Amino acid sequence: MQAEKQELTILFCDLLGSTELTERLSLDDFIEVMQAYHRCLYQCITSQYGYVAQHLGDGIMAYFGYPVNFDAAPVKAIRAGFSLIDAVEALVKEDLERFAVDLKIRVSIHSGSVVMADLGIGNRKERLALGGPPNVAARLQVLAPINSVVVSEATYALTKNQFQFDELGSFSIKGMAEKVNCFQPLRETR
């Protein structure tokens, strides 16, 4: 496939404390917890028409607006973020109770122009979003309060009439010349 420019909303979800889990749980139990966690993430993302682009160890990156571009991609990404918070909490209480784990996540979302291109060699090729938005989305997650969602100003501008937000402030992000304004979506307004 040819490289092409596309507007995307990118969701990044990261699990906190996974290193401690590897030390506390047996290998088999750790794998079982991680598989259940990744299944949960996949279901929440795909239920909102997101595309799981990469599993990154204990994190996941998803594209909204790919492979088919649609106007509601930023709204669907925030809904998926809310769903992730609720579903991981339910997963801990219902399916993983016997492991006595308390999984905590952070979700970050950013919208912007990317270049979609096939990268890799042989059967290890992937269609990836290149450019600033994936990096911004990944770096924003450290700004999210635990078990919550944070969005960039770009995503906020596309969804401010659909959700109620708290403004978190402006933050320096590695690789960005200007500070990024961040917002925490609280609830859908309509």
C-alpha positions in Angstrom: 0.0 0.0 0.0 1.1 3.6 -0.6 1.9 5.9 2.2 -0.9 8.4 2.7 -1.8 11.3 5.0 -4.8 10.8 7.2 -6.5 12.4 10.2 -6.6 10.0 13.2 -7.4 10.0 16.8 -4.9 7.9 18.7 -5.6 6.3 22.1 -2.8 5.1 24.3 -3.5 3.0 27.4 -0.8 2.0 29.9 -0.9 -0.3 32.9 0.7 1.0 36.0 2.8 -1.4 38.2 3.2 -4.3 35.9 6.8 -4.8 37.0 5.6 -5.4 40.5 3.1 -7.9 39.2 5.9 -9.9 37.6 7.6 -10.1 40.9 4.6 -11.0 43.0 2.8 -13.5 40.7 3.9 -16.8 39.3 4.7 -16.7 35.6 1.5 -18.6 34.7 -0.6 -16.3 36.8 1.0 -13.2 35.4 0.4 -14.4 31.9 -3.2 -15.2 32.7 -3.7 -11.7 34.2 -2.1 -10.0 31.2 -4.1 -12.0 28.7 -7.3 -11.2 30.4 -6.3 -7.5 30.6 -5.4 -7.4 26.9 -8.7 -9.1 25.9 -10.5 -6.5 27.9 -8.7 -3.6 26.2 -9.3 -5.1 22.8 -13.0 -5.5 23.4 -13.5 -1.9 24.7 -11.6 -0.5 21.8 -13.2 -2.5 19.0 -16.7 -1.9 20.5 -16.2 1.8 19.7 -14.8 1.1 16.2 -11.2 1.5 17.2 -8.4 -0.4 15.5 -5.8 -2.0 17.8 -2.6 -1.0 16.1 0.0 -2.2 18.6 0.3 -4.1 21.8 3.2 -2.5 23.7 4.0 -4.8 26.5 1.5 -3.7 29.2 0.1 -0.9 27.0 -1.9 -0.6 23.8 -2.1 1.9 21.0 -5.3 2.2 19.0 -6.4 4.2 16.0 -9.9 5.8 15.7 -10.7 6.8 12.1 -8.7 3.9 10.6 -9.0 1.9 8.4 -12.1 4.0 7.6 -12.1 7.6 8.4 -15.2 8.8 10.2 -16.2 12.1 11.8 -17.0 10.7 15.2 -13.6 9.1 15.8 -12.6 11.5 18.6 -15.9 11.0 20.4 -15.6 7.2 20.0 -12.1 7.3 21.4 -13.2 9.1 24.5 -16.1 6.7 24.9 -13.6 3.8 24.6 -11.4 5.5 27.2 -14.3 5.6 29.7 -15.1 2.0 28.8 -11.5 0.9 29.5 -11.6 2.5 33.0 -14.9 0.7 33.9 -14.0 -2.6 32.2 -10.6 -2.9 33.9 -12.2 -2.2 37.3 -14.8 -4.8 36.6 -12.2 -7.3 35.4 -10.3 -6.9 38.7 -13.4 -7.4 40.8 -15.0 -10.2 38.8 -12.5 -12.2 36.8 -9.1 -11.6 38.6 -10.3 -11.6 42.2 -8.4 -14.8 43.0 -5.1 -13.1 42.1 -5.6 -10.2 44.5 -4.4 -7.7 41.9 -5.5 -4.1 41.6 -4.9 -3.1 38.0 -4.6 0.7 37.5 -4.5 2.3 34.1 -4.0 5.7 32.4 -5.6 6.6 29.1 -4.4 9.4 26.8 -5.9 10.6 23.5 -4.6 12.9 20.8 -6.0 13.8 17.3 -4.0 15.0 14.4 -2.5 14.3 10.9 -0.4 11.3 10.5 1.3 9.5 7.6 0.0 5.9 7.3 2.7 3.6 5.9 3.7 0.0 5.8 6.8 -0.6 7.9 8.8 -3.8 8.6 10.3 -6.7 6.7 8.7 -9.8 5.3 5.8 -11.1 7.3 6.5 -8.6 10.1 5.1 -5.6 8.2 2.6 -3.4 10.0 0.5 -0.4 8.8 1.6 2.3 11.3 0.8 5.9 11.9 3.9 8.0 11.7 4.4 11.6 12.8 3.8 13.5 16.0 0.3 12.3 17.1 1.3 8.8 18.2 4.2 10.2 20.2 2.0 12.9 21.8 -0.7 10.4 22.7 1.9 8.1 24.3 3.6 10.8 26.3 0.3 12.4 27.5 -0.6 9.3 29.5 1.7 10.2 32.3 -0.4 13.4 32.8 -3.6 11.4 33.3 -4.8 10.9 36.9 -4.8 7.2 37.7 -7.8 5.4 36.2 -8.8 8.3 34.1 -8.6 9.8 30.6 -6.6 12.8 29.4 -7.0 14.4 26.0 -5.0 17.0 24.1 -6.3 20.4 23.1 -6.7 19.0 19.6 -9.1 16.3 20.8 -10.8 18.6 23.2 -11.6 21.1 20.3 -13.2 18.2 18.4 -15.3 17.0 21.3 -16.0 19.9 23.6 -19.7 20.0 22.7 -20.1 16.3 23.4 -18.4 16.0 26.9 -17.9 18.0 30.1 -14.2 18.5 30.8 -11.8 19.7 33.5 -8.9 21.7 32.2 -5.7 20.2 33.6 -3.3 22.9 32.4 -0.4 23.3 30.0 2.5 20.8 30.1 5.9 20.4 28.4 6.0 17.2 26.4 9.3 15.7 25.3 9.9 16.4 21.6 7.3 19.3 21.5 8.5 22.9 21.2 5.3 24.3 22.7 3.4 23.3 25.8 0.4 21.1 25.3 -2.9 22.0 26.9 -4.6 19.0 28.5 -8.1 18.2 29.5 -9.8 15.5 31.5 -13.2 14.4 30.1 -15.6 13.8 32.9 -18.9 12.7 31.3 -20.8 12.8 28.1 -23.2 15.8 28.0 -25.6 14.4 25.4 
